[in-house]
Amino acid sequence: MLTLTCPCCGVSGEETEFHAGGEAHLKRYGPGSSDNDFEGYLFMRENPKGVHFERWRHVYGCGKWFLAARCTATLEVFGTYPAQTTEPPQDIKDKITAKRPGWSWRDFA
């Protein structure tokens, strides 16, 4: 089971206290976008084995959204950070790189 820490209120809990909201750091398309861009935004998602960035909501706590970096193979959580952040903080990127030599944020950006 995942153990996450909400960066907004600082509470740690099991994943059942939170709700997953899909892939993080997506370019969002809406009204006025092309059909292909909108279709890609709605349906095309990464599902990697390894490092993944996700949106989570602290449902049974403060109710706020945040982002988490974790490994889909081992369920290891590298860290959480506010939803308004455009890329993971350097300390989280450093934790991932220490465990996964050769990993690069540029592969996701």
Secondary structure, DSSP 8 states (H G I E B T S, - for coil): --EEE-TTT--EEEGGGSEEEEESS-----TTS-HHHHHHHHH-----SSEEEEEEE-TTTT--EEEEEEETTT--EEEEEETT-SS--HHHHHHHHHHSTT--GGGT-
